[in-house]
């Protein structure tokens, strides 16, 4: 696939995701103002002006990262060009903001990661003769406890984050304890 096709595909994907973009993601994520002066050039529009853009983008990338170096999304953007000794020098001044594509990727990564409750929840299973049966009992107990505390949407062991199952012998069978010092449940249904 050539570069143009990949670029078109990326923009189509971004447009698709932006259509369902949450309001919080639509908010601007802007940084402090960055000022950068471009290299002097004999032509204003074909030399000094683009030189200032390259300088501004490089300064933003060094300070905040490439996800902020798009002039298109910058706030309070201003370009001043002056001529000195037959050379033009342009200076750009703007607050860099995160571009839309990075906002989409950040939101997708957050969604994939899931949102977990901060407070871990522990549960015990019944004593069983086999570890698998004891695990199943403990998971069922954890799901019931979680559903009571947080609601059904949080009560899926398969979607929980930081799970831990601690199985140990008690009497003649195995009891399972899922440690809730590390167990967190996912807020997102998958």
C-alpha angles and dihedrals in degrees: 000000000000126000095257092054091049091049092050091048091051092050092047091051091048091050091049093051093042090057089068096032114142118241093247090058091052091062117102119257101202133169134206120297118283121203121196134173120211127222114278115260137181092235121057102203099033099036121016096035097054090039089060090051091053091048094048093048092049092049092050092047091052093047104036109006136261094286088073101043100091112115089201092068097039119118127223089014118183134170122196121188126189132179119228124174095343092311128104122221122189125194124198123206122183147129107251116227130193111265122242096249092057090047089054092048092046091051092048091050091049091049092049091048093051131215118269134197111251095223112076119224125213128199137177130219130216121270109268134175093239130048094229092055091047091050091050091051092048093048090049090050092048091051091051092048092046093048091053093048103038107010135261094288089067097044104088115112090198090060096042119113127223094016121182129185118194114188122187138164118263118180108315098340143040125273122196126214119186105207111231093194084088105017117104128169124231120243094206126082113222 
